[in-house]
Amino acid sequence: MLQTWLVGRKGRRSLAADEDTILKISQVLNSLPGRPPGMPEHLTEETTIVGDLKLDSLSVMDFVMALETRFDTIIPIDGIADVRTVGDLAALLQPALKQVPV
């Protein structure tokens, strides 16, 4: 399978995320209780998990568990370590999400 790679501002490489994947991530995020104040309404590939979404480490783990449950997949912990943006997360999830209806 041919994959398209993007080089981010800091030189990190990630799979190109499509809007559908970002929408699915947004739906899971919005389903979580206790939305932090100031969290953006719309996500983009550049939205940062910690800075823009204001998720602390416990909230990130809750978010990851919700993604795993919703999409019946396992997100490898070593993959999460490199995730900084919604685009990074979408690239990590895209193979599993292609098999899940909206």
Helices and strands as residue ranges (DSSP letters): E 5-7, E 13-15, H 19-31, H 57-71, H 77-80, H 86-97
